[in-house]
Amino acid sequence: MPAEITDLAIGYHRLPAGKLANAVTWMEARTPQPDLARPLGMTRITTPDCVSYRAIFLKIGAPWLWDRVSEMSDAEITEHFADPRQHLYYGHDETGAHLGMVEFFAADNNEIEITYFGLFPSLTGRGFGKRLMAGALELAWRLNPSRIWLHTSSFDHHSVIGFYSACGFVPFATGFEIVDDPRIKGTLPRDAAPQIPLIEAEWSGCGDSPPESYRLCGPR
């Protein structure tokens, strides 16, 4: 986790155009959650096909501005998952249909961080999320970690903290992350995540209407 900031001034802080502020909540689980849900089948992928992995990652994550794989070469993806501490699982139902993915990192300090977790967008709201998490946690707790932790994002769905709480996670810290907007730096399409404003030029907000380059992403 990043170091704590102790001298942060109270109040609003305006960001330069092209930057995004992401409110973060860190959450942890120290004991398994009994009877969470019927786990999905989980297949560990140790050497992912890079084209397929990118497509899956972006299909699940682009609506929430995940862009990590867009900045990784094939060699970097392969090297990343060659580390046995990195775990990648694809979740599937009883028919074998692929529903989502989970990545977690089993650190040397006996803690596990869930780094990426998500369903394909068309499957949300149908109970598969808890089943995917149940499958992931079943595998993670087998490694006997002292805790399993993750962080949420204000870019994520508004119900995400409630979801993780129902899965046995408890908030233990809050903070923020400043990032370059991936739609401006070119690692995601400009129409990704239309619910998050895309601001690429400064505008005072006074007088004339905003210029064309100051706009919200999505329908206008």
C-alpha positions as CSV (number, residue, x, y, z in Angstrom):
1,M,0.0,0.0,0.0
2,P,1.1,3.6,-0.5
3,A,2.3,5.6,2.4
4,E,-0.2,7.5,4.4
5,I,-0.5,11.3,3.8
6,T,-0.8,13.2,7.0
7,D,-0.8,16.8,5.8
8,L,-3.5,16.7,3.2
9,A,-5.5,20.0,3.1
10,I,-9.2,19.8,3.6
11,G,-11.3,21.0,0.6
12,Y,-11.7,20.6,-3.1
13,H,-8.7,20.0,-5.3
14,R,-9.0,20.6,-9.0
15,L,-6.9,18.4,-11.3
16,P,-5.3,19.3,-14.6
17,A,-7.1,18.2,-17.7
18,G,-6.2,14.7,-18.7
19,K,-5.8,13.5,-15.1
20,L,-8.3,11.5,-13.2
21,A,-8.8,11.1,-9.4
22,N,-9.8,7.7,-8.3
23,A,-11.2,7.3,-4.7
24,V,-9.9,4.0,-3.2
25,T,-11.1,1.9,-0.4
26,W,-8.8,-0.9,0.9
27,M,-10.6,-4.0,2.3
28,E,-9.4,-7.2,3.9
29,A,-10.7,-10.6,5.0
30,R,-8.9,-12.5,7.7
31,T,-11.2,-15.6,7.9
32,P,-13.2,-17.4,5.3
33,Q,-16.8,-16.5,4.7
34,P,-18.9,-19.6,5.1
35,D,-21.6,-20.5,2.6
36,L,-20.9,-17.5,0.4
37,A,-22.2,-19.1,-2.8
38,R,-21.7,-22.2,-4.9
39,P,-18.3,-21.7,-6.4
40,L,-17.8,-21.5,-10.2
41,G,-15.4,-23.9,-11.7
42,M,-11.9,-22.2,-11.8
43,T,-9.2,-23.0,-14.3
44,R,-5.7,-21.7,-13.5
45,I,-3.9,-20.2,-16.6
46,T,-0.2,-20.2,-16.1
47,T,0.9,-19.4,-19.7
48,P,-2.0,-17.3,-21.2
49,D,-2.4,-16.8,-24.9
50,C,-1.6,-13.1,-25.1
51,V,-4.2,-12.2,-27.7
52,S,-6.9,-14.0,-25.9
53,Y,-5.9,-12.7,-22.5
54,R,-5.9,-9.1,-23.7
55,A,-9.3,-9.5,-25.3
56,I,-10.7,-11.0,-22.0
57,F,-9.1,-8.4,-19.8
58,L,-10.3,-5.4,-21.9
59,K,-13.8,-6.8,-22.4
60,I,-14.2,-7.1,-18.6
61,G,-12.1,-4.1,-17.6
62,A,-12.4,-1.3,-20.3
63,P,-15.8,-0.2,-18.9
64,W,-13.9,0.5,-15.6
65,L,-10.8,2.0,-17.3
66,W,-8.5,-1.1,-16.8
67,D,-5.7,-0.5,-19.2
68,R,-2.7,-2.5,-17.8
69,V,-2.6,-5.0,-20.7
70,S,-2.6,-2.2,-23.3
71,E,0.8,-1.2,-21.9
72,M,2.3,-4.7,-21.8
73,S,4.1,-6.5,-24.6
74,D,3.5,-10.2,-25.2
75,A,6.9,-10.8,-23.6
76,E,5.9,-8.8,-20.5
77,I,2.7,-10.7,-20.1
78,T,4.5,-14.0,-20.4
79,E,7.1,-12.9,-17.9
80,H,4.5,-11.6,-15.5
81,F,2.7,-15.0,-15.3
82,A,5.9,-17.0,-15.2
83,D,6.2,-15.8,-11.6
84,P,4.5,-18.6,-9.6
85,R,3.2,-16.0,-7.1
86,Q,0.9,-14.6,-9.8
87,H,-2.3,-16.5,-10.1
88,L,-4.7,-16.1,-13.1
89,Y,-8.0,-18.0,-13.1
90,Y,-10.9,-18.1,-15.6
91,G,-14.2,-18.9,-14.0
92,H,-16.8,-21.1,-15.8
93,D,-20.2,-22.5,-15.2
94,E,-21.4,-26.1,-15.3
95,T,-21.6,-26.0,-19.1
96,G,-18.0,-24.9,-19.4
97,A,-19.0,-21.4,-20.5
98,H,-16.4,-18.8,-19.6
99,L,-17.9,-16.1,-17.3
100,G,-15.0,-14.0,-15.9
101,M,-11.5,-13.8,-14.5
102,V,-9.6,-13.4,-11.3
103,E,-6.0,-12.5,-10.7
104,F,-4.3,-12.6,-7.3
105,F,-0.8,-12.3,-6.0
106,A,0.5,-14.5,-3.2
107,A,3.1,-12.3,-1.6
108,D,6.2,-13.5,0.3
109,N,4.8,-12.0,3.5
110,N,2.0,-14.6,3.5
111,E,-0.7,-12.2,2.3
112,I,-2.7,-12.5,-0.9
113,E,-3.9,-9.5,-2.9
114,I,-6.7,-9.8,-5.3
115,T,-5.5,-7.6,-8.1
116,Y,-8.2,-8.0,-10.7
117,F,-11.7,-9.5,-10.5
118,G,-14.6,-9.3,-12.9
119,L,-17.4,-10.8,-15.0
120,F,-18.1,-10.2,-18.6
121,P,-20.4,-7.1,-18.6
122,S,-23.4,-9.0,-20.0
123,L,-23.4,-11.3,-17.0
124,T,-23.6,-8.9,-14.1
125,G,-26.6,-8.9,-11.8
126,R,-27.3,-12.6,-12.2
127,G,-25.5,-14.0,-9.1
128,F,-22.3,-15.0,-10.9
129,G,-20.2,-12.4,-9.1
130,K,-20.5,-14.1,-5.8
131,R,-19.9,-17.5,-7.4
132,L,-16.8,-16.2,-9.0
133,M,-15.6,-14.7,-5.7
134,A,-16.5,-18.0,-3.9
135,G,-14.3,-19.9,-6.3
136,A,-11.4,-17.4,-6.0
137,L,-11.5,-17.4,-2.2
138,E,-11.7,-21.1,-2.0
139,L,-8.4,-21.3,-3.9
140,A,-6.8,-18.5,-2.1
141,W,-7.6,-19.7,1.4
142,R,-6.0,-23.1,0.5
143,L,-2.7,-21.3,0.5
144,N,-3.2,-20.4,4.2
145,P,-2.6,-16.6,4.0
146,S,-2.7,-14.4,7.0
147,R,-5.2,-12.2,5.2
148,I,-6.6,-11.6,1.7
149,W,-7.0,-8.0,0.7
150,L,-8.0,-5.9,-2.3
151,H,-8.8,-2.3,-3.1
152,T,-11.9,-0.9,-4.7
153,S,-12.1,2.0,-7.2
154,S,-14.6,4.8,-7.6
155,F,-14.3,4.0,-11.3
156,D,-16.0,0.6,-10.5
157,H,-19.7,-0.1,-10.2
158,H,-21.4,1.9,-7.4
159,S,-22.3,-1.3,-5.5
160,V,-18.8,-2.7,-5.3
161,I,-18.2,-2.0,-1.6
162,G,-21.4,-3.6,-0.7
163,F,-20.5,-6.6,-2.8
164,Y,-17.1,-7.1,-1.2
165,S,-18.6,-6.6,2.2
166,A,-21.1,-9.4,1.6
167,C,-18.1,-11.5,0.6
168,G,-16.5,-11.1,4.0
169,F,-14.2,-8.1,3.3
170,V,-13.9,-5.2,5.8
171,P,-12.7,-1.7,4.9
172,F,-9.5,-0.7,6.7
173,A,-8.2,2.4,4.8
174,T,-9.3,5.0,2.2
175,G,-7.3,7.1,-0.1
176,F,-7.0,8.3,-3.7
177,E,-5.1,7.7,-6.8
178,I,-4.2,10.2,-9.5
179,V,-3.8,8.7,-13.0
180,D,-3.4,9.8,-16.6
181,D,-6.7,9.3,-18.4
182,P,-6.1,6.1,-20.5
183,R,-8.5,7.4,-23.2
184,I,-6.3,10.4,-23.7
185,K,-3.0,8.7,-23.6
186,G,-4.3,6.1,-26.1
187,T,-4.4,2.9,-24.1
188,L,-8.2,2.6,-24.2
189,P,-10.7,3.8,-26.8
190,R,-12.0,7.3,-26.4
191,D,-15.6,6.0,-25.9
192,A,-14.6,3.7,-23.1
193,A,-16.3,4.2,-19.7
194,P,-18.7,7.0,-20.8
195,Q,-19.9,7.4,-17.1
196,I,-16.5,8.9,-16.3
197,P,-15.9,12.5,-17.7
198,L,-13.2,12.8,-20.3
199,I,-11.7,16.3,-19.9
200,E,-8.8,17.1,-22.2
201,A,-8.5,20.9,-22.1
202,E,-8.8,23.6,-19.4
203,W,-11.9,25.8,-19.4
204,S,-12.7,28.5,-16.9
205,G,-16.4,27.8,-17.0
206,C,-17.2,31.5,-17.5
207,G,-18.7,33.3,-20.5
208,D,-18.8,31.3,-23.7
209,S,-19.7,27.6,-23.9
210,P,-16.9,25.2,-23.6
211,P,-14.7,24.5,-26.6
212,E,-15.0,21.3,-28.5
213,S,-11.9,19.9,-26.8
214,Y,-13.6,20.3,-23.4
215,R,-16.3,17.7,-23.3
216,L,-17.7,14.6,-21.6
217,C,-17.0,11.3,-23.2
218,G,-20.1,9.5,-24.5
219,P,-23.5,10.7,-26.0
220,R,-23.8,14.5,-26.2
